[in-house]
Amino acid sequence: MVVLLTAVCCAGPVSNAISAYVALQSAANGDGAVVDGGTAADIPPRMLAAYKRAVQQVGRHVPRCRGMRWPVLAGIAKVESNHATGRTVTAGGDIRPKIYGVLLNGSGAGGNTTVFPDTDGGKWDGTVGGERAVGPFQFLPSTWEGVGKDANSDGTADPHNADDAALGAAIYLCGDGRNLVQRSQLKTAIFQYNRSSEYVANVLGWIDQYTAAAKSPDLKDVSGTVRTVLDAALSQRGVPYSWGGGNAGGPSYGICCSPSGKSGTAIKGFDCSGLTTYAYAKAGIRLPRTAAAQAGVGRRIPASSGTSALKPGDLVFYAYAPGLDSTIYHVGIYLGAGQMVNAPRPGAVVRVDPVDAMSGYAGGARLL
């Protein structure tokens, strides 16, 4: 069993929180709801600015709302319109060409089986033949009439405007004053947006990935090749864990299967040693592929020295039997201040974790 566990880096028991995995599985299954990616880099800058502006403004309209964050809005917009990618977004936030959903006439197209009569005379959805969802957040005109606000002070609350639409979505998700920090209330808000458990899982997956991407450790005193390695690793925050995934070129589809039975074959991402291999390759350093083998590279830092002996850029190891490197099962990259860049386990994403988030600290290795 130890030989299997060290063949490809893995983590301990799999968490029940697998929303990011569900989201990526949906993409792999070809349902068109989401695509590979997940870091803030996949959001057009003007759209990201709209999400952040909405967070600043929503308190004026729903004072009792708590926990609204831009990753929440980004998760909705990713699934609804892929952040209006492929459209032009003007400085004022207008999106052209406009984004229209299918005509909700019960035809079955796009999964609709219920007739929604026209409510806006075609003002927002361009047709009097029924209703269709509009804009980057895909509001029905009837819903927009209740939540639409003029976020950019141009005199019009327009669901085809990035700023207005993002604020409308924030207001709708906040309800009468939800606390979106609480996972249960966040799920309720998303379910209200689209009454589908699969939809909720998709959106939560993207929220988790964007939340991971939003964390920005302070690296002001880190430079040179160490900075190159850390920047490379941090740039992959939000990318999903894939058993056996990742190499010097970046994320890749993984293999089957982890000891807990999780396959990486349909997930493009990294496992722990795939991430370290990629980050160090950016600095011109070639690492062996497995966590146990990586422990044999560079100057070994024994576990007995404690985590205070680690410096930014060091590899951080974890073993089933600390002191016995053949049992090493996990590796991360130390950031400083007790934190590391980590691809922890199936169902999670690349993220920043405390060094003590994993069990069996087995010291480190300094290559830089």
C-alpha positions in Angstrom: 0.0 0.0 0.0 2.8 2.4 0.8 4.3 1.9 -2.7 1.0 2.8 -4.2 0.5 5.9 -2.0 3.9 7.3 -2.9 3.6 6.6 -6.6 1.6 9.7 -7.1 1.1 12.3 -4.4 -2.1 12.2 -2.5 -3.8 13.4 0.6 -5.6 11.8 3.5 -9.4 11.0 3.7 -11.4 12.8 1.1 -13.6 15.7 2.3 -17.3 15.7 1.6 -16.9 19.2 0.2 -16.6 18.3 -3.5 -18.4 21.1 -5.1 -15.4 22.2 -7.2 -15.0 18.6 -8.4 -18.7 18.5 -9.3 -18.3 21.7 -11.3 -15.4 20.3 -13.3 -17.1 17.0 -13.8 -20.0 18.8 -15.4 -17.6 20.4 -17.9 -16.0 17.1 -18.6 -19.4 15.6 -19.3 -20.0 18.1 -22.0 -23.2 19.7 -20.6 -21.9 23.2 -21.5 -22.5 24.7 -18.1 -18.9 25.3 -17.2 -15.4 25.1 -18.8 -12.0 24.4 -17.5 -10.4 27.2 -15.6 -11.4 28.9 -12.4 -8.8 31.4 -11.5 -9.5 35.1 -11.6 -7.5 35.2 -14.8 -10.5 33.8 -16.7 -12.7 36.9 -15.8 -12.5 39.8 -18.2 -11.2 42.8 -16.2 -14.2 45.0 -16.9 -16.5 42.2 -15.6 -14.4 41.7 -12.5 -14.6 45.4 -11.8 -18.4 45.2 -12.1 -18.6 42.4 -9.5 -16.4 44.3 -7.1 -18.4 47.5 -7.6 -21.7 45.6 -6.8 -20.2 44.3 -3.5 -19.5 47.9 -2.5 -23.0 49.1 -3.5 -25.3 46.3 -2.3 -25.4 47.5 1.3 -27.3 50.6 0.2 -30.1 48.5 -1.1 -30.0 45.6 1.4 -28.5 46.9 4.6 -28.9 43.7 6.5 -27.1 41.6 3.9 -23.8 40.0 5.1 -21.1 38.1 3.3 -21.5 39.3 -0.2 -18.2 38.9 -2.0 -17.1 39.2 -5.6 -16.5 35.4 -6.0 -20.2 34.8 -5.2 -21.2 37.0 -8.2 -18.4 35.5 -10.3 -19.7 32.0 -9.6 -23.2 32.9 -10.9 -21.9 34.8 -13.9 -19.5 32.0 -14.8 -22.3 29.5 -15.1 -24.8 31.9 -16.6 -22.8 33.5 -19.4 -19.1 32.7 -18.9 -18.5 36.3 -17.8 -19.9 37.6 -21.2 -16.7 36.2 -22.8 -16.7 36.9 -26.5 -18.7 40.1 -26.1 -17.5 43.7 -26.0 -17.9 45.4 -22.7 -17.6 49.2 -22.9 -16.0 51.4 -20.3 -19.5 52.2 -19.1 -20.3 48.5 -18.8 -22.6 48.0 -21.7 -22.4 44.5 -23.2 -22.7 44.1 -27.0 -24.0 42.1 -28.6 -26.6 41.6 -26.0 -26.9 38.2 -24.3 -30.3 36.4 -24.7 -31.4 33.1 -23.4 -33.8 30.7 -25.2 -37.4 31.7 -25.7 -39.3 30.2 -22.7 -42.3 29.0 -24.7 -42.4 25.4 -23.4 -40.8 24.0 -26.6 -38.2 22.1 -24.7 -35.3 24.1 -26.2 -32.6 24.7 -23.6 -34.6 22.5 -21.2 -37.6 24.8 -20.8 -40.9 23.1 -20.5 -43.0 25.9 -19.1 -44.5 28.8 -21.0 -43.6 32.2 -19.6 -45.8 35.0 -21.1 -44.2 38.2 -22.1 -44.0 40.8 -19.3 -41.9 43.6 -20.8 -43.2 44.2 -24.3 -39.8 43.2 -25.6 -38.1 46.0 -23.8 -35.3 43.9 -22.4 -35.6 40.5 -24.2 -36.3 41.9 -27.6 -39.5 39.8 -28.2 -43.2 40.0 -27.4 -43.6 36.3 -28.1 -42.7 35.3 -24.6 -40.0 35.7 -22.0 -36.3 35.0 -22.3 -33.4 35.5 -19.9 -31.2 38.5 -20.5 -27.7 39.8 -19.8 -24.6 38.3 -18.2 -26.7 37.2 -15.1 -29.6 35.9 -17.2 -32.5 37.7 -15.5 -36.0 37.2 -16.6 -37.5 40.7 -17.4 -40.1 40.1 -14.7 -37.4 39.5 -12.1 -35.3 42.4 -13.3 -38.2 44.8 -12.6 -38.0 43.9 -9.0 -34.2 44.0 -8.4 -32.8 46.2 -11.3 -30.8 49.2 -10.1 -28.8 51.9 -11.9 -25.3 51.0 -10.6 -23.3 53.2 -13.0 -25.4 56.4 -12.7 -26.3 56.6 -16.4 -30.0 57.0 -15.6 -31.0 53.5 -16.7 -31.2 50.1 -14.8 -30.2 47.9 -17.7 -29.7 44.1 -17.3 -27.4 44.2 -20.4 -25.0 46.5 -18.5 -22.3 44.7 -16.5 -22.5 47.1 -13.5 -26.3 47.2 -13.3 -26.6 43.4 -13.8 -24.0 42.6 -11.1 -25.7 44.8 -8.6 -29.1 43.3 -9.4 -27.7 39.8 -8.9 -26.2 40.9 -5.5 -29.5 42.3 -4.4 -31.4 39.2 -5.5 -29.0 36.9 -3.7 -29.1 38.9 -0.6 -32.9 38.5 -0.3 -34.2 40.2 2.8 -30.8 40.2 4.4 -29.1 36.8 4.2 -25.7 36.1 5.8 -23.9 34.5 2.8 -20.9 33.6 5.0 -23.1 30.7 6.2 -22.9 28.0 3.7 -26.5 27.0 4.2 -27.8 30.5 3.4 -25.5 30.8 0.4 -26.9 27.5 -1.0 -30.4 28.8 -0.4 -29.6 32.0 -2.3 -28.2 30.1 -5.2 -31.1 27.6 -5.3 -33.5 30.6 -5.4 -31.5 31.8 -8.5 -32.0 28.5 -10.2 -34.0 25.7 -8.5 -31.6 22.9 -9.4 -29.3 21.0 -7.1 -26.9 20.5 -10.0 -26.9 24.3 -10.6 -26.1 24.9 -7.0 -23.2 22.5 -7.1 -21.8 24.1 -10.2 -22.0 27.6 -8.8 -20.6 26.7 -5.4 -17.7 25.0 -7.2 -16.8 28.2 -9.0 -17.3 30.3 -5.9 -14.8 28.1 -4.0 -12.3 28.4 -6.9 -12.6 32.1 -7.1 -12.4 32.5 -3.4 -9.1 30.5 -3.4 -7.8 32.7 -6.2 -8.7 35.9 -4.4 -6.3 35.2 -1.5 -3.2 37.2 -2.0 -0.3 36.5 0.4 2.2 39.2 1.1 5.4 38.5 -0.9 6.9 42.0 -0.8 10.2 40.8 0.7 10.5 37.8 -1.7 12.4 38.2 -5.0 14.5 36.4 -7.6 14.0 32.7 -8.4 12.1 32.2 -5.1 9.5 34.7 -6.3 9.3 33.1 -9.7 8.4 29.7 -8.1 5.9 31.2 -5.7 4.2 33.4 -8.3 3.9 30.3 -10.6 2.3 28.2 -7.8 0.0 31.0 -6.7 -1.1 31.6 -10.3 -2.8 28.2 -10.2 -5.0 28.9 -7.2 -8.5 27.7 -8.0 -7.4 25.0 -10.5 -8.9 21.7 -9.4 -7.1 18.8 -7.8 -6.6 16.0 -10.3 -5.1 12.7 -9.1 -1.9 12.3 -11.2 -2.5 15.6 -12.9 0.0 18.4 -13.7 3.5 18.5 -15.1 6.2 21.1 -16.0 3.9 22.5 -18.7 0.9 23.1 -16.5 -2.4 21.5 -15.6 -3.1 18.1 -17.2 -5.7 15.3 -17.1 -4.8 12.8 -14.4 -5.1 9.1 -13.9 -7.1 6.5 -12.0 -7.3 6.1 -9.1 -6.6 7.5 -5.6 -6.7 5.1 -2.6 -10.2 6.5 -1.9 -11.2 5.7 -5.5 -11.1 9.2 -7.0 -10.1 9.3 -10.6 -8.3 12.3 -12.2 -8.9 11.1 -15.8 -11.7 13.6 -16.4 -10.2 16.5 -14.4 -7.6 18.9 -15.8 -5.5 20.1 -12.9 -2.8 19.3 -10.4 -2.0 16.8 -7.7 0.5 18.0 -5.0 3.7 16.9 -6.7 2.4 18.0 -10.1 2.0 21.5 -8.8 5.5 21.6 -7.3 6.9 20.2 -10.6 5.2 23.0 -12.5 6.2 25.8 -10.2 9.9 24.8 -10.0 10.0 24.3 -13.8 9.2 28.0 -14.2 12.5 28.7 -12.4 14.4 26.2 -14.6 14.5 23.5 -12.0 13.5 20.0 -12.9 11.9 17.9 -10.2 11.1 14.2 -10.1 7.4 13.6 -10.3 6.5 12.1 -6.9 6.5 13.7 -3.5 8.8 11.0 -2.0 11.3 11.4 -4.8 11.3 15.2 -4.4 12.4 14.8 -0.8 15.7 13.6 -2.2 16.4 16.9 -4.0 18.2 19.9 -2.5 19.2 20.3 1.1 16.9 18.4 3.5 15.4 20.2 6.4 14.6 17.7 9.2 11.2 17.7 10.9 13.0 18.0 14.2 14.0 21.6 13.3 10.4 22.6 13.3 8.5 24.6 10.8 10.3 27.8 11.9 13.3 26.5 9.9 11.4 26.8 6.6 12.0 29.7 4.2 9.8 30.8 1.3 10.2 28.5 -1.6 11.1 25.4 0.4 9.3 22.2 -0.3 7.2 21.0 2.6 6.7 17.2 3.1 4.2 15.0 5.0 4.6 11.3 5.7 2.7 8.5 7.2 5.8 7.7 9.3 7.7 11.0 9.7 11.4 10.2 9.6 10.9 7.5 6.9 10.9 9.3 3.6 9.6 6.3 1.7 6.3 7.0 3.4 6.0 10.6 2.2 2.5 11.1 0.8 2.3 14.9 0.2 4.3 18.0 -0.7 3.5 21.8 -0.7 5.5 25.0 -1.3 6.2 27.2 1.7 5.1 30.8 1.4 6.2 32.1 4.8 4.2 33.1 7.9 3.2 29.5 8.4 1.4 29.1 5.0 2.0 27.1 1.9 0.6 26.7 -1.6 -1.2 23.4 -1.6 -3.1 21.0 -3.8 -4.6 19.1 -0.9 -6.9 16.3 -2.1 -9.5 15.2 -4.6 -12.5 17.5 -4.6 -10.4 20.5 -3.6 -8.5 23.2 -5.5 -5.0 24.6 -5.5 -5.1 27.1 -2.5 -3.2 28.6 0.3 -3.3 26.5 3.5 -1.6 26.6 6.9 1.4 24.3 7.1 -0.3 22.4 9.8 -3.4 21.7 7.6 -1.8 18.3 6.7 -0.8 15.6 9.2 2.6 14.0 9.6 5.0 17.0 9.0 8.2 15.5 7.7 10.4 18.5 7.2 11.3 20.3 4.0 13.9 20.6 1.3 15.6 23.8 0.1 16.4 24.0 -3.6 16.9 27.8 -4.0 
